[in-house]
C-alpha cells in the first residue's frame, strides 16, 4: 500500500465533473484522479474548510456513529478500478477487532478527512492509474486555496440541469 494525501477536489472543464485528486505522499508523487459526484465533492470541501452545518451531513453522522460506538478509523484504502469504477475499503477497529467495509472512494475520503484518517492506495492500482500532473516535480505543492475550491464548486452546482442525471 502507498500512503496518499488529499491534494484537491477540482471541477474538470468543460464537463463540470468533480474530480478527487489523491497524491502519493512520498516517492514520485503520482496523482490518482477519481471522478466523484457533486454531493461528495461538497462533503469533502466542507470538511477541508472546517464548515459546520446546522445538522450533521452524512459523513459527519458516520464519524459521530463511530465515535459513539467506540470504534476508530484505522485507514481507508483505494483498492481497485473495475469496469471504470473505483472501489475502496474503510478499515475500522471496534472492540479490539478489525472490520473492513466496502465503500465508494469519495465517501471513504470524506470520512477520513473528518477524522484525520490515513489514506492509502494499492500499489498495483497506483502503478496502473497514477499520473504525474504537469507541474508535479516531486516538490510539495501548496493545496489550492479554499476560496478557489468553493468558487469552482459553486460554478459547477449552478450549471447542473436535471437532464445531466438521466441515464
C-alpha positions in Angstrom: 0.0 0.0 0.0 1.1 3.5 -0.8 0.2 6.4 1.5 -1.7 9.2 -0.2 -2.8 12.6 0.7 -5.8 14.6 -0.5 -4.3 17.0 -3.0 -7.6 18.7 -4.2 -11.1 18.4 -5.2 -11.5 20.2 -8.5 -14.0 20.6 -11.3 -12.9 19.3 -14.6 -13.8 21.5 -17.5 -15.6 21.5 -19.9 -17.7 18.7 -18.4 -18.0 20.3 -15.0 -17.4 17.0 -13.4 -15.9 17.0 -9.8 -12.6 15.1 -9.6 -10.8 13.9 -6.4 -7.0 14.1 -6.7 -5.1 11.9 -4.3 -1.3 12.4 -4.4 1.4 10.0 -3.3 2.8 11.2 -0.1 6.4 10.0 -0.9 8.3 8.9 -4.0 7.2 10.1 -7.4 4.2 12.0 -6.1 1.9 10.3 -8.6 -1.7 11.5 -8.5 -4.7 9.2 -8.6 -7.6 11.1 -10.2 -11.1 9.8 -9.3 -14.3 11.3 -10.7 -16.9 11.8 -7.9 -20.4 13.2 -7.5 -21.2 16.8 -6.6 -22.6 15.9 -3.2 -19.4 14.0 -2.2 -17.3 16.9 -3.6 -19.2 19.3 -1.4 -18.8 17.0 1.6 -15.1 16.8 1.2 -14.7 20.5 0.5 -16.8 21.3 3.6 -14.6 19.0 5.8 -11.4 20.6 4.3 -12.6 24.0 5.1 -14.0 23.2 8.6 -17.5 24.2 7.6 -20.0 23.5 10.4 -23.5 22.7 9.1 -26.6 23.2 11.3 -27.3 19.5 11.2 -24.8 16.7 10.6 -24.2 15.7 7.0 -24.0 12.0 6.2 -20.2 11.8 6.7 -20.5 13.8 9.9 -23.1 11.2 11.1 -20.7 8.4 10.1 -17.9 10.0 12.2 -20.3 10.5 15.1 -21.6 6.9 15.0 -18.0 5.5 15.1 -17.2 7.8 18.0 -20.3 6.8 19.9 -19.7 3.1 19.4 -16.0 3.4 20.5 -14.8 2.5 17.0 -11.9 4.2 15.3 -10.9 4.5 11.7 -7.7 2.6 11.1 -7.3 3.8 7.5 -9.0 3.9 4.1 -7.6 2.1 1.1 -8.5 2.7 -2.6 -8.3 -0.9 -3.7 -9.1 -1.3 -7.4 -10.6 0.0 -10.6 -13.1 -2.4 -12.1 -15.3 -1.6 -15.0 -14.3 2.1 -14.9 -15.4 2.2 -11.2 -13.0 2.7 -8.3 -13.5 0.7 -5.1 -12.3 1.5 -1.6 -12.4 0.0 1.9 -12.9 1.6 5.2 -10.8 -0.3 7.8 -12.1 0.1 11.3 -11.1 -1.1 14.8 -14.0 -1.8 17.2 -13.9 -3.7 20.4 -10.4 -4.8 19.6 -11.5 -6.4 16.3 -10.7 -5.2 12.8 -13.6 -4.6 10.4 -13.5 -3.9 6.7 -16.4 -2.1 5.0 -16.6 -1.6 1.2 -17.2 2.0 0.2 -17.0 4.4 -2.6 -13.7 6.3 -2.6 -15.4 9.6 -2.2 -17.3 8.5 0.9 -14.2 6.9 2.4 -12.2 10.1 1.8 -15.0 12.3 3.1 -14.9 10.3 6.4 -11.1 10.2 6.5 -10.9 14.0 6.2 -13.3 14.3 9.1 -11.3 12.1 11.5 -7.8 12.9 10.2 -7.5 9.3 8.9 -4.8 7.9 6.8 -5.5 7.3 3.1 -3.8 4.6 1.1 -3.9 3.2 -2.4 -2.9 -0.2 -3.5 0.5 -0.2 -5.3 -0.8 -2.0 -8.4 -3.7 0.4 -8.8 -1.4 3.4 -8.5 1.1 1.8 -10.9 -1.8 1.4 -13.5 -3.8 4.6 -12.9 -1.4 7.1 -11.2 -0.3 10.1 -13.3 2.3 12.8 -12.9 0.4 16.0 -13.3 2.0 19.0 -15.1 4.0 21.0 -12.6 4.5 18.0 -10.3 8.2 17.8 -10.0 8.3 15.9 -6.7 8.3 19.1 -4.6 5.5 19.6 -2.2 2.9 21.9 -3.8 0.5 24.1 -1.9 -3.1 22.9 -2.0 -5.5 25.2 -3.8 -7.0 27.9 -1.7 -10.3 27.2 -0.1 -11.9 30.1 -1.9 -10.8 28.7 -5.2 -12.3 25.3 -4.4 -15.6 26.9 -3.3 -15.7 29.1 -6.4 -15.1 26.1 -8.8 -17.7 24.0 -7.0 -20.3 26.9 -6.9 -19.8 27.3 -10.7 -20.4 23.5 -11.1 -23.5 23.5 -9.0 -25.0 26.5 -10.7 -24.6 24.8 -14.1 -26.3 21.5 -13.2 -29.5 20.6 -15.0 -31.9 17.7 -14.3 -31.1 16.3 -17.7 -27.5 15.8 -16.5 -28.6 12.9 -14.3 -30.6 11.0 -16.9 -29.2 7.7 -18.0 
